[in-house]
Amino acid sequence: AIFNTLRIGKSWSDRLSIGQTIALYDKHTGTMSKAKVINIDWDIDKDSMLANHAAMNHLGMELSNPATELEKILQNNYGKGFYSKSKGLTAIYLSKI
């Protein structure tokens, strides 16, 4: 199954490349797994990124209103001030290996 993780800013889009294998850590089970980077998308417009990518996000898939609820999660994780000043979002699409 393909899913994404959303990260604040553009730096992750520069660090990763399509086809690269990365490690994932599941904090609930304490286990590690591998995933392949399928696609990377960055845009300065956070609202557009959330509208286009939140439903495929590993957390957003479980939410009834992914874009709105995921924005609140990001604000809680990073702080509202940091989130509001940040320059866009990066969606990293992954497929577990």
Phi, psi and omega in degrees: 000141178263137179213173177229165169236137180257135180232144179288137175085187185256346190303323181293330179291337177273334184279329185253158175226152180299134181096345180292145175263132179234165176260142176242140176245127177263106184291340180283324181255345182073022183251155176252148174215171179250150175217153177255136177285120183265320181201156177225129181227127177236142173209146179292334184275099183296321180298317178296317179299316179296317180299322184274338190234345186298325183294336179262002180289146182300331174270320183299333180299337182264358186260149180283330177230079191306312185297312182291314184289324179290325175300318178296321178296315179297319178296319178293320182290319186257346187093138183299320181296313180296316180299313184294329180274347184293153183263081173080185180227150173247129173257122179251112180272132186230156173225124180296144180261000000 
